[in-house]
Amino acid sequence: QQLRDGVTLKDGPTRPAQVRLIDPPSLWDRDPPVRFRNSVPDAWIEITIREGRNRQVRRMTAHIGFPTLRLVRWRIGDWTLEGIAPGVWRDA
């Protein structure tokens, strides 16, 4: 809920974000791999922001006590990664 309301970072308040809990997606392996710990719970969220500050998503999640372990930018505007394999690109 804190992300939905907007949080106040050192450079000022953020605009409210759209956030929802999602099931873990089927993604390519990360290199180096994320360090998993059985004692620390984790979850996947989908977050949509309307501004683009430096490292904004990482700073927002850290601010509320849930640091980002893996960040995947799935979509920018109308462009998505849908149907694109890792290492492949296409012209816009």
Helices and strands as residue ranges (DSSP letters): H 2-5, E 8-9, E 12-13, E 18-22, E 44-48, H 56-63, E 75-76, E 79-80
